[in-house]
Amino acid sequence: MQSRPVRVLQIIDTFSMGGAETWLIEALRLWARSGDIRPDFLMTSGNRGIFDDEAAALGAQLHYLPYNRRNLSAFIRAFRAILRDNAYDAIHDHQDYTAGWHFLMGGRHLPPRRIVHVHNPSYIIQTYGTTAARRATIAVGKHLIARSATHIAGTSRQILTEFGFDAPMFRNIPKAALHCGFDTARFVGDSKAAKTDLCREFGWPDGAPIILMAGRMDESPDLGHVRNHKNTGFALDVVIAAMKRDPGIRAIFAGKKSPALPVLEARLAKAGLTDRIVFAGVRTDIAHLMQGSDLNLFPSRGEGLGMVAVEAQSAGLCVLASTAVPRECLVIPGRVEFCDIGQGPEIWADEALRLMRLSRDPDEANRRVAASAFAIENSAAALANLYRNGLLPS
């Protein structure tokens, strides 16, 4: 006789295209078939997202509950009512140190398993803490986690250290890396046919070598700027340098556009390469883009893990990543190279060209990623083990 489903409340900002959210919708698809776990979602932005309708159709309850100073009392009342009325077995909070505040507000209605999961690079927390009040909020939230969390997880083991969870106050709380997962089967495909499709779509010569930069466009293209995360401007400089060495190269920048776009377009026009680089905006066919490309460029200022790098490997791509990206994203030795941003675009361009010349075996690459902790089947199983048995991956 099958035991009853484990009920879990997931706390996120918006059910958008972020790494945590795409992981959770993939897991929900599996659990909807197996009936093992029944997750609900609380969106602290109060806003609808791209996955809301699907999540509801798969049986999840969605709660839209804005979390801010103006409606704090209303949030606490509604939050406690949600916890009381649904008798959850676990709460899984994906909002860093703010989870401690949520647990305080949940009070005696909190379920027995209280999981904090950190996804964002630690420097984002540092940039938020620009005032004494904000720094105090962060510090108190951290202490509240030490007092009330039963488990702490991170998208990488590195990020747990960066967030200070190795400190003595967390000694008695189990903690480990719990990687996001994805459906590796989506990245299996005909690379040659995909390249032909992309070249036709963008009006490029058939068979052109393609560099892919996947990630939202930064609000500022300047290195070190508080609104610079993915290093879009640096990536563009790398691509321009590579094209000067090999004029046949083309490039796709896929991700939400920002007010920095005119600056990047002007930089591109000055280099005379406007027709060779496409700012494609948000794309839902990232697997297809990876199948048809020859290199994934990933020069982020910081990442919780960098799922794009793992997805690229599952499509057989090589990845050129910054040293700020956790090494834990490496699944296939030799397919990910790490470079320091301080080495500059010219060195990065040389390395990009070297990686693009390497042979590619997409089927074997996909099999290796499918056997890793990043495959959604393995990742969802680890989540279920945590919710049902209180065990984190070793």
N, C-alpha and C positions, 0 to 999 in steps of 0.2 A: 504493500500500500504506500503510495507516494505521500510524503509529508506535505504539509500546507506550504504555499509560497511564502518566502521571506519578504516582508514589506519594508521598503527602504525609501526614505525621503532624501532626494538629491537637491542640494542647494546650489544654484548657479545664478549668473547674472541674467542672461538671455539665452534662449535655445537657438544660438546662431551657428555660424560655420567655424567656430573656434575648435582647437584640438580636443579639449575636454568634451565639448558638446557633440562633435562628430563621433567620438569614442562612445559616449553614452547612448546615442541613437543606434549605433551598431550593436551594442550590447542588448538594448531593448528589443531589437529585431530578433535576436537569438532567444531571449527569455520569453518573448511572446509565443514562441513555438514550443519551448520546453515547459513553461509554467513554473520554472524553478524560483525565479525572483520576480517580484512585482514592485517596480520603482514608480514613485510619483516625483514631481518636480516643483520646486518653489523658485520662481524667478524674482530676484530682489530688485531688478530694474523696473518691474511692473510692466515690461514691454513684451509684445509678441515677437517670436523669432521664426526662422525658416523651417524648423523641425516641429513646431507645435502641433500642426494638424496630424502629422504622421504619428507623433507620440500619443496623442489622444486616441487615434484610431487603433493603436496597439494596446490600449487599455490603461494608459497612465492618466492619473489626475494631474492637472496643471493648475498651480496656484500663482496668481500674479499679485505680488505683495511688495510694493516699493519700500525700500529700506533707506531712509535718510532722516536727518534731524527733524524735519518738519512734521513727519508723521510717525515718530518713534513709538508713541503710546499706542497708536492704532496697529502698528506692526507687531508689537509685543502681544496685544490681545488676540489678533488674528493668528499669529504664529502659534501661540499656546493652544488655541482652539483646534488648529490643524493637527498638532501633535496629539492632543487629547482624543479627538474624534477618530483618529485613524490607527492608533495603537501600533506604531511602527516598531520593528525589531532593530532598526539601525537608522542613523542619520549620517549622511555622507556630504560634508560641506567642502566645496571646492573654492572657497574664497579667502585662502591664506589666513592671516592673523585675525581677520574679521570673524572667522569661525568661532573664536573664543567668545566674542560678544554675543553671537547668535546662541551659543550654548548657555550663556548666562541668562539670556532672555527666555530661553525655553524652560528654565527652572526645573521643577519636579516632573514635568511632562516629557522630558527627554527620554529617548529609548535607551536600552542597556548598552548598545554599541554606538559610540560617537567618534566618527572618523573625520579627521582633518586631512585634506589633500591639497598640496601646493603644486601649482602648474607653471606660474609665471616666473621669469628670471628675477632674482632678488633685487636687482638695481631698480626695478619698477617700484618696489616698496620704498626704497631709499629716495627716489625722486618724489614720491608722495609725501614723505615726511619732511616737508620744507618749513613747517612752523612748529613751535613748541607744543601746541595743542595736538597736532597730528602725530608728532613723535610720541606724545603721551598715550594717544589712542592706540598706536601700534604696540607700545610697550605693555600696556594693560591687556590688550588682546592676546599677546604672547603668553603672559602669565595666566590668563584665563584658560588657554589651551592646556597649559601644564596642569592646571587644576581639574579640568573636566573632560578632556579627550581620553578615549580608551585606546586609540590607534592613530598614528601619524604616517601618512604616505606622501611620496613625492613622485613626480614623473621621472625623476632620476635620483640616484643616491647623492649625486653632487649637489642638487638643489636643497636637499635636506640639511646638508652641512652649511650651505650659504645662508639659509634661513635661521641658523642657530639652533637647530633641533638636536645637536650633539651635546648641548649644554647639560650640566648636572640636573637641572630642574626637570628635564625630560627623561632622565635615566630609566625610570620604571614604566615608561610608555613604549610598547612595541612600535617599531618604525622600520620602514623599508621602502625601496623603490617599487612602485606599482605602475608599470608602464601603460600608457594608453594603447589601445589596439585598433586594428582596422581589418577590413575584408581584403586579404591579399589577392584573392581571385580576381578582383576588379582590375588589377594591374597586369594581368596576363593578356597578351595580344600580339598582333603582327606589327612589329616595330617599323618595318619598311612601308607597310600600308598606312600606318599612322603618320609617318613622316610625309608621305605623298599627300595625305589629306591636309596637313598643316601648311605645306608649301602652296598647295592650291588655294587654301583659304586666305592666305596672306599675300598671294601673288609673288611668291619667291621661286627661284629656280628649283626644279625637282631634285631632291637628294641633298639640298643644302644642309650643312652641319648647323645644329640649333642649340643655343644655350638657353636654359630655362631658369628664370628667377620666379619662384612661387612664394607669395606672401604679400600682405597688405602694404601699400605704399606709405612710407613715412610722411608725417606732416612736415618734417624738415629734412632736406637732403644733406645737411651738414653733419659731419662726424662730431660726436660728443654732445650734440644738442639734446635736450631733455625729451624732445619729441622724435628722436631718431632711434629706432629699434632694429628694423630689418636691414639697415644700411643700404637703402635703395640707391642713394646717390653714389656710394662707393661701388656698388654692383654695376651701375651704368658706366662708371669710369673703367672698370675691369673689362667690360664688354667692348667698349670703344678701343681700348688698348689691344685686345685680342683681334678685333677686326682690322686694325692697322697691320697686324702680322699676317692675317688670313682674310682677305676681302670677301671670301665666299661665305663666311659665318653670318648667321642671322640670330636674332634673339627675341624671346617672348618674356615680358614681365606680366605675370598673372596675379591679380589681387586687387582689392578695393583701392580705387584711386583716391588721391588726397589733393589739398591745395598746392602741394609741391609740384604737381604735374607740369605746369607751364615752365618752371625752372628747369626741370629735366628735359622737356622738349626743346627748350632754347639751347641747352648744352648739347643735345643731339644734333640740332640743326647746325650749330657752329662746327661740329665735327664732320658735317656733310653726310650723315648716316641715317637720315630720317626714314628712308624707305627700307631700312634693314632691321629696325627694332620696332616691335609692336607693344604698346601698353594696352593689354587686352582687357583689363578690369577683372571683375569677379567671373570666374569660370567654374562650372559644375563638372567639367570633364577633365579634371586634373590628371586622372589616370591616362587618358588619351594624350594629353600634352607630354607627359613623361615618356610614354611609349614612343612618341615621335621625335623626342629630343635626344641630344648627345651628351649633355652635362647639366647637372643641377647646381646652380650657384647659390650659396647659402652663407653670406657674410654677416650674419646677425651679430648685434652687440651683446646679446645674451639670450638664452633659451632655457626653458625648464627641461626640455630634452631635445626637441627638434624633430617632430614626427615627419615633416616633409623629407628629411634626409632618409628616414627609414622607408617611406613610401617610394622614394626614388630608387633605392636599392632593390625594392621588390619588383620594379619595372626594368631592372638591369642597368640602371644609370650609375655612372660615377658621380660623386658629390665632392665639391670643393667648398669646405666649410671654414668658418672662423674658429680660432682656438677658444672662443667663448662658448661654443656649442659643446655640451657634455659628450665625452667619448663614448658614453653608453649608447649613443645612436648608431654606433658601428656594429653591424651584424655580419657583414661579409668583408673579411680582411682584404685590404688593397683597393676597395671600392670607395673609400672615403678618405680624403686628404684634408688635414687641418693646417691652415695658414694664419699667421698673425696679421691683423689689419694694418699694423704698423709697417709691414713690409711693402705696402703700397700697391697700386693697381698694376704696375708693370710686372712685378714678380707674380702676382696672382694670375695675370694673363698668360705668362709662360707656363704656369702649372695647369691652367685650364686647358691649354692646347695639348699638353702632355696627356692629360686624362682623357681627352676626347679621342686620342689616337689608340687607346687601349681597346682590345677586343671585347665583345659583349655577348653574354649568354643569358638572355632574359629568363628563359624557362628554369635554368638551374638557380639563378638568383632568386626567383620567386619561390622556389621550393625551400630554399634556405630560410628566407624570411617567414614563410608559412610555418616552419618548424620552431620559430622563436617565440619569445614571450610577447611579441608585438602582434601576432596573429590574433584576431578578435576571439576566436574560439578559446585560445589559451588565456588571453587577458580576461575575458568574461568569466572563465572558470576560476581564475584567481580572485576576482571580485566576489563571486558566489561563495567561495571558501571563506573569505573574510566576513561576509555578512552572516553566513550560517554557523561558522565554527570559530570566528575570531582569529583566523590565522592569516598572516601576511606572507608573501613569498620570501623564501630564505635567500 
